[in-house]
Amino acid sequence: MLIVYLEKLNAFAKNHANARKSIATWKKTTEEAIWKTKQDVLRDFRNAKMIADNRARFEIVHNTYRLIVKINFDAQIVQVRFIGTHTEYDRIDPATI
């Protein structure tokens, strides 16, 4: 999968040292993945949750942070839409961000 808007993740990791390892693991797994269906995402990340409009929510650092991406399965592209604290996540609509 090709990850776009990766600068959001990199900036977040730079400012949140405790998230760096989890973000690096997520990036490596995602870049190596070939996701054709939502079940493929859940196979690689069993704590992920699929939400509306082919978006997925991932728990970073045991749910301290949340990552929202939009997945284009046909084009093999993952767009980073949001990364932030659980509190920040509660203030957004993950289905439309």
Chimera marker file (.cmm) of the C-alpha trace (Angstrom):
<marker_set name="trace">
<marker id="1" x="0.000" y="0.000" z="0.000" r="1" g="1" b="0" radius="0.5"/>
<marker id="2" x="1.118" y="3.533" z="-0.733" r="1" g="1" b="0" radius="0.5"/>
<marker id="3" x="0.674" y="5.877" z="2.242" r="1" g="1" b="0" radius="0.5"/>
<marker id="4" x="-0.123" y="9.493" z="1.378" r="1" g="1" b="0" radius="0.5"/>
<marker id="5" x="-0.062" y="12.464" z="3.740" r="1" g="1" b="0" radius="0.5"/>
<marker id="6" x="2.708" y="10.671" z="5.605" r="1" g="1" b="0" radius="0.5"/>
<marker id="7" x="4.040" y="14.015" z="6.838" r="1" g="1" b="0" radius="0.5"/>
<marker id="8" x="1.152" y="14.092" z="9.361" r="1" g="1" b="0" radius="0.5"/>
<marker id="9" x="2.387" y="10.856" z="10.903" r="1" g="1" b="0" radius="0.5"/>
<marker id="10" x="6.020" y="11.919" z="10.852" r="1" g="1" b="0" radius="0.5"/>
<marker id="11" x="5.258" y="15.262" z="12.522" r="1" g="1" b="0" radius="0.5"/>
<marker id="12" x="3.157" y="13.545" z="15.161" r="1" g="1" b="0" radius="0.5"/>
<marker id="13" x="5.888" y="10.986" z="15.885" r="1" g="1" b="0" radius="0.5"/>
<marker id="14" x="8.448" y="13.759" z="16.185" r="1" g="1" b="0" radius="0.5"/>
<marker id="15" x="6.347" y="15.446" z="18.884" r="1" g="1" b="0" radius="0.5"/>
<marker id="16" x="5.233" y="12.257" z="20.684" r="1" g="1" b="0" radius="0.5"/>
<marker id="17" x="8.271" y="10.113" z="21.422" r="1" g="1" b="0" radius="0.5"/>
<marker id="18" x="6.197" y="7.361" z="23.040" r="1" g="1" b="0" radius="0.5"/>
<marker id="19" x="4.298" y="6.875" z="19.746" r="1" g="1" b="0" radius="0.5"/>
<marker id="20" x="7.334" y="6.535" z="17.455" r="1" g="1" b="0" radius="0.5"/>
<marker id="21" x="7.708" y="2.764" z="17.689" r="1" g="1" b="0" radius="0.5"/>
<marker id="22" x="4.000" y="2.076" z="17.192" r="1" g="1" b="0" radius="0.5"/>
<marker id="23" x="3.802" y="4.464" z="14.229" r="1" g="1" b="0" radius="0.5"/>
<marker id="24" x="6.909" y="2.923" z="12.652" r="1" g="1" b="0" radius="0.5"/>
<marker id="25" x="5.405" y="-0.553" z="13.035" r="1" g="1" b="0" radius="0.5"/>
<marker id="26" x="2.087" y="0.598" z="11.541" r="1" g="1" b="0" radius="0.5"/>
<marker id="27" x="3.874" y="2.242" z="8.587" r="1" g="1" b="0" radius="0.5"/>
<marker id="28" x="6.032" y="-0.817" z="7.850" r="1" g="1" b="0" radius="0.5"/>
<marker id="29" x="3.110" y="-3.235" z="8.046" r="1" g="1" b="0" radius="0.5"/>
<marker id="30" x="0.896" y="-0.995" z="5.907" r="1" g="1" b="0" radius="0.5"/>
<marker id="31" x="3.527" y="-0.334" z="3.237" r="1" g="1" b="0" radius="0.5"/>
<marker id="32" x="4.118" y="-4.073" z="2.874" r="1" g="1" b="0" radius="0.5"/>
<marker id="33" x="0.404" y="-4.934" z="2.830" r="1" g="1" b="0" radius="0.5"/>
<marker id="34" x="-1.804" y="-5.740" z="-0.118" r="1" g="1" b="0" radius="0.5"/>
<marker id="35" x="-5.292" y="-5.008" z="1.151" r="1" g="1" b="0" radius="0.5"/>
<marker id="36" x="-8.144" y="-5.955" z="-1.154" r="1" g="1" b="0" radius="0.5"/>
<marker id="37" x="-10.909" y="-6.035" z="1.472" r="1" g="1" b="0" radius="0.5"/>
<marker id="38" x="-11.717" y="-4.712" z="4.922" r="1" g="1" b="0" radius="0.5"/>
<marker id="39" x="-11.026" y="-8.187" z="6.297" r="1" g="1" b="0" radius="0.5"/>
<marker id="40" x="-7.423" y="-7.906" z="5.075" r="1" g="1" b="0" radius="0.5"/>
<marker id="41" x="-6.969" y="-4.788" z="7.219" r="1" g="1" b="0" radius="0.5"/>
<marker id="42" x="-8.450" y="-6.537" z="10.255" r="1" g="1" b="0" radius="0.5"/>
<marker id="43" x="-6.200" y="-9.551" z="9.661" r="1" g="1" b="0" radius="0.5"/>
<marker id="44" x="-3.098" y="-7.345" z="9.885" r="1" g="1" b="0" radius="0.5"/>
<marker id="45" x="-4.419" y="-5.139" z="12.709" r="1" g="1" b="0" radius="0.5"/>
<marker id="46" x="-6.880" y="-7.066" z="14.854" r="1" g="1" b="0" radius="0.5"/>
<marker id="47" x="-7.624" y="-4.020" z="17.061" r="1" g="1" b="0" radius="0.5"/>
<marker id="48" x="-8.489" y="-1.855" z="14.066" r="1" g="1" b="0" radius="0.5"/>
<marker id="49" x="-12.064" y="-0.843" z="13.441" r="1" g="1" b="0" radius="0.5"/>
<marker id="50" x="-13.525" y="-0.297" z="10.004" r="1" g="1" b="0" radius="0.5"/>
<marker id="51" x="-15.806" y="2.726" z="9.809" r="1" g="1" b="0" radius="0.5"/>
<marker id="52" x="-17.845" y="4.440" z="7.090" r="1" g="1" b="0" radius="0.5"/>
<marker id="53" x="-16.519" y="5.256" z="3.627" r="1" g="1" b="0" radius="0.5"/>
<marker id="54" x="-13.607" y="2.774" z="3.742" r="1" g="1" b="0" radius="0.5"/>
<marker id="55" x="-12.033" y="4.476" z="6.712" r="1" g="1" b="0" radius="0.5"/>
<marker id="56" x="-10.190" y="2.553" z="9.392" r="1" g="1" b="0" radius="0.5"/>
<marker id="57" x="-9.328" y="3.490" z="12.958" r="1" g="1" b="0" radius="0.5"/>
<marker id="58" x="-6.117" y="2.181" z="14.464" r="1" g="1" b="0" radius="0.5"/>
<marker id="59" x="-5.060" y="2.232" z="18.094" r="1" g="1" b="0" radius="0.5"/>
<marker id="60" x="-1.587" y="3.642" z="18.634" r="1" g="1" b="0" radius="0.5"/>
<marker id="61" x="0.251" y="2.988" z="21.932" r="1" g="1" b="0" radius="0.5"/>
<marker id="62" x="-2.553" y="0.845" z="23.366" r="1" g="1" b="0" radius="0.5"/>
<marker id="63" x="-5.282" y="3.345" z="22.412" r="1" g="1" b="0" radius="0.5"/>
<marker id="64" x="-3.512" y="6.396" z="23.847" r="1" g="1" b="0" radius="0.5"/>
<marker id="65" x="-3.627" y="7.797" z="20.317" r="1" g="1" b="0" radius="0.5"/>
<marker id="66" x="-5.888" y="7.096" z="17.371" r="1" g="1" b="0" radius="0.5"/>
<marker id="67" x="-5.107" y="7.060" z="13.690" r="1" g="1" b="0" radius="0.5"/>
<marker id="68" x="-7.789" y="7.407" z="11.013" r="1" g="1" b="0" radius="0.5"/>
<marker id="69" x="-7.048" y="6.547" z="7.407" r="1" g="1" b="0" radius="0.5"/>
<marker id="70" x="-9.108" y="6.272" z="4.251" r="1" g="1" b="0" radius="0.5"/>
<marker id="71" x="-8.319" y="3.241" z="2.125" r="1" g="1" b="0" radius="0.5"/>
<marker id="72" x="-8.684" y="2.982" z="-1.633" r="1" g="1" b="0" radius="0.5"/>
<marker id="73" x="-8.489" y="-0.767" z="-2.088" r="1" g="1" b="0" radius="0.5"/>
<marker id="74" x="-8.449" y="-0.663" z="-5.907" r="1" g="1" b="0" radius="0.5"/>
<marker id="75" x="-5.606" y="1.875" z="-6.141" r="1" g="1" b="0" radius="0.5"/>
<marker id="76" x="-3.762" y="0.424" z="-3.101" r="1" g="1" b="0" radius="0.5"/>
<marker id="77" x="-3.585" y="3.858" z="-1.437" r="1" g="1" b="0" radius="0.5"/>
<marker id="78" x="-3.960" y="4.721" z="2.238" r="1" g="1" b="0" radius="0.5"/>
<marker id="79" x="-4.613" y="8.383" z="3.084" r="1" g="1" b="0" radius="0.5"/>
<marker id="80" x="-3.754" y="9.555" z="6.581" r="1" g="1" b="0" radius="0.5"/>
<marker id="81" x="-6.755" y="11.614" z="7.691" r="1" g="1" b="0" radius="0.5"/>
<marker id="82" x="-6.183" y="12.103" z="11.421" r="1" g="1" b="0" radius="0.5"/>
<marker id="83" x="-3.775" y="11.247" z="14.186" r="1" g="1" b="0" radius="0.5"/>
<marker id="84" x="-4.219" y="12.512" z="17.707" r="1" g="1" b="0" radius="0.5"/>
<marker id="85" x="-5.020" y="11.789" z="21.297" r="1" g="1" b="0" radius="0.5"/>
<marker id="86" x="-8.131" y="9.930" z="22.322" r="1" g="1" b="0" radius="0.5"/>
<marker id="87" x="-9.575" y="13.255" z="23.560" r="1" g="1" b="0" radius="0.5"/>
<marker id="88" x="-8.893" y="14.934" z="20.205" r="1" g="1" b="0" radius="0.5"/>
<marker id="89" x="-10.469" y="11.954" z="18.458" r="1" g="1" b="0" radius="0.5"/>
<marker id="90" x="-13.644" y="12.420" z="20.502" r="1" g="1" b="0" radius="0.5"/>
<marker id="91" x="-14.018" y="15.912" z="18.972" r="1" g="1" b="0" radius="0.5"/>
<marker id="92" x="-14.012" y="14.781" z="15.338" r="1" g="1" b="0" radius="0.5"/>
<marker id="93" x="-16.320" y="12.744" z="13.126" r="1" g="1" b="0" radius="0.5"/>
<marker id="94" x="-14.148" y="9.843" z="11.977" r="1" g="1" b="0" radius="0.5"/>
<marker id="95" x="-16.590" y="8.997" z="9.186" r="1" g="1" b="0" radius="0.5"/>
<marker id="96" x="-16.120" y="12.350" z="7.469" r="1" g="1" b="0" radius="0.5"/>
<marker id="97" x="-12.655" y="13.614" z="8.400" r="1" g="1" b="0" radius="0.5"/>
<link id1="1" id2="2" r="1" g="1" b="0" radius="0.2"/>
<link id1="2" id2="3" r="1" g="1" b="0" radius="0.2"/>
<link id1="3" id2="4" r="1" g="1" b="0" radius="0.2"/>
<link id1="4" id2="5" r="1" g="1" b="0" radius="0.2"/>
<link id1="5" id2="6" r="1" g="1" b="0" radius="0.2"/>
<link id1="6" id2="7" r="1" g="1" b="0" radius="0.2"/>
<link id1="7" id2="8" r="1" g="1" b="0" radius="0.2"/>
<link id1="8" id2="9" r="1" g="1" b="0" radius="0.2"/>
<link id1="9" id2="10" r="1" g="1" b="0" radius="0.2"/>
<link id1="10" id2="11" r="1" g="1" b="0" radius="0.2"/>
<link id1="11" id2="12" r="1" g="1" b="0" radius="0.2"/>
<link id1="12" id2="13" r="1" g="1" b="0" radius="0.2"/>
<link id1="13" id2="14" r="1" g="1" b="0" radius="0.2"/>
<link id1="14" id2="15" r="1" g="1" b="0" radius="0.2"/>
<link id1="15" id2="16" r="1" g="1" b="0" radius="0.2"/>
<link id1="16" id2="17" r="1" g="1" b="0" radius="0.2"/>
<link id1="17" id2="18" r="1" g="1" b="0" radius="0.2"/>
<link id1="18" id2="19" r="1" g="1" b="0" radius="0.2"/>
<link id1="19" id2="20" r="1" g="1" b="0" radius="0.2"/>
<link id1="20" id2="21" r="1" g="1" b="0" radius="0.2"/>
<link id1="21" id2="22" r="1" g="1" b="0" radius="0.2"/>
<link id1="22" id2="23" r="1" g="1" b="0" radius="0.2"/>
<link id1="23" id2="24" r="1" g="1" b="0" radius="0.2"/>
<link id1="24" id2="25" r="1" g="1" b="0" radius="0.2"/>
<link id1="25" id2="26" r="1" g="1" b="0" radius="0.2"/>
<link id1="26" id2="27" r="1" g="1" b="0" radius="0.2"/>
<link id1="27" id2="28" r="1" g="1" b="0" radius="0.2"/>
<link id1="28" id2="29" r="1" g="1" b="0" radius="0.2"/>
<link id1="29" id2="30" r="1" g="1" b="0" radius="0.2"/>
<link id1="30" id2="31" r="1" g="1" b="0" radius="0.2"/>
<link id1="31" id2="32" r="1" g="1" b="0" radius="0.2"/>
<link id1="32" id2="33" r="1" g="1" b="0" radius="0.2"/>
<link id1="33" id2="34" r="1" g="1" b="0" radius="0.2"/>
<link id1="34" id2="35" r="1" g="1" b="0" radius="0.2"/>
<link id1="35" id2="36" r="1" g="1" b="0" radius="0.2"/>
<link id1="36" id2="37" r="1" g="1" b="0" radius="0.2"/>
<link id1="37" id2="38" r="1" g="1" b="0" radius="0.2"/>
<link id1="38" id2="39" r="1" g="1" b="0" radius="0.2"/>
<link id1="39" id2="40" r="1" g="1" b="0" radius="0.2"/>
<link id1="40" id2="41" r="1" g="1" b="0" radius="0.2"/>
<link id1="41" id2="42" r="1" g="1" b="0" radius="0.2"/>
<link id1="42" id2="43" r="1" g="1" b="0" radius="0.2"/>
<link id1="43" id2="44" r="1" g="1" b="0" radius="0.2"/>
<link id1="44" id2="45" r="1" g="1" b="0" radius="0.2"/>
<link id1="45" id2="46" r="1" g="1" b="0" radius="0.2"/>
<link id1="46" id2="47" r="1" g="1" b="0" radius="0.2"/>
<link id1="47" id2="48" r="1" g="1" b="0" radius="0.2"/>
<link id1="48" id2="49" r="1" g="1" b="0" radius="0.2"/>
<link id1="49" id2="50" r="1" g="1" b="0" radius="0.2"/>
<link id1="50" id2="51" r="1" g="1" b="0" radius="0.2"/>
<link id1="51" id2="52" r="1" g="1" b="0" radius="0.2"/>
<link id1="52" id2="53" r="1" g="1" b="0" radius="0.2"/>
<link id1="53" id2="54" r="1" g="1" b="0" radius="0.2"/>
<link id1="54" id2="55" r="1" g="1" b="0" radius="0.2"/>
<link id1="55" id2="56" r="1" g="1" b="0" radius="0.2"/>
<link id1="56" id2="57" r="1" g="1" b="0" radius="0.2"/>
<link id1="57" id2="58" r="1" g="1" b="0" radius="0.2"/>
<link id1="58" id2="59" r="1" g="1" b="0" radius="0.2"/>
<link id1="59" id2="60" r="1" g="1" b="0" radius="0.2"/>
<link id1="60" id2="61" r="1" g="1" b="0" radius="0.2"/>
<link id1="61" id2="62" r="1" g="1" b="0" radius="0.2"/>
<link id1="62" id2="63" r="1" g="1" b="0" radius="0.2"/>
<link id1="63" id2="64" r="1" g="1" b="0" radius="0.2"/>
<link id1="64" id2="65" r="1" g="1" b="0" radius="0.2"/>
<link id1="65" id2="66" r="1" g="1" b="0" radius="0.2"/>
<link id1="66" id2="67" r="1" g="1" b="0" radius="0.2"/>
<link id1="67" id2="68" r="1" g="1" b="0" radius="0.2"/>
<link id1="68" id2="69" r="1" g="1" b="0" radius="0.2"/>
<link id1="69" id2="70" r="1" g="1" b="0" radius="0.2"/>
<link id1="70" id2="71" r="1" g="1" b="0" radius="0.2"/>
<link id1="71" id2="72" r="1" g="1" b="0" radius="0.2"/>
<link id1="72" id2="73" r="1" g="1" b="0" radius="0.2"/>
<link id1="73" id2="74" r="1" g="1" b="0" radius="0.2"/>
<link id1="74" id2="75" r="1" g="1" b="0" radius="0.2"/>
<link id1="75" id2="76" r="1" g="1" b="0" radius="0.2"/>
<link id1="76" id2="77" r="1" g="1" b="0" radius="0.2"/>
<link id1="77" id2="78" r="1" g="1" b="0" radius="0.2"/>
<link id1="78" id2="79" r="1" g="1" b="0" radius="0.2"/>
<link id1="79" id2="80" r="1" g="1" b="0" radius="0.2"/>
<link id1="80" id2="81" r="1" g="1" b="0" radius="0.2"/>
<link id1="81" id2="82" r="1" g="1" b="0" radius="0.2"/>
<link id1="82" id2="83" r="1" g="1" b="0" radius="0.2"/>
<link id1="83" id2="84" r="1" g="1" b="0" radius="0.2"/>
<link id1="84" id2="85" r="1" g="1" b="0" radius="0.2"/>
<link id1="85" id2="86" r="1" g="1" b="0" radius="0.2"/>
<link id1="86" id2="87" r="1" g="1" b="0" radius="0.2"/>
<link id1="87" id2="88" r="1" g="1" b="0" radius="0.2"/>
<link id1="88" id2="89" r="1" g="1" b="0" radius="0.2"/>
<link id1="89" id2="90" r="1" g="1" b="0" radius="0.2"/>
<link id1="90" id2="91" r="1" g="1" b="0" radius="0.2"/>
<link id1="91" id2="92" r="1" g="1" b="0" radius="0.2"/>
<link id1="92" id2="93" r="1" g="1" b="0" radius="0.2"/>
<link id1="93" id2="94" r="1" g="1" b="0" radius="0.2"/>
<link id1="94" id2="95" r="1" g="1" b="0" radius="0.2"/>
<link id1="95" id2="96" r="1" g="1" b="0" radius="0.2"/>
<link id1="96" id2="97" r="1" g="1" b="0" radius="0.2"/>
</marker_set>
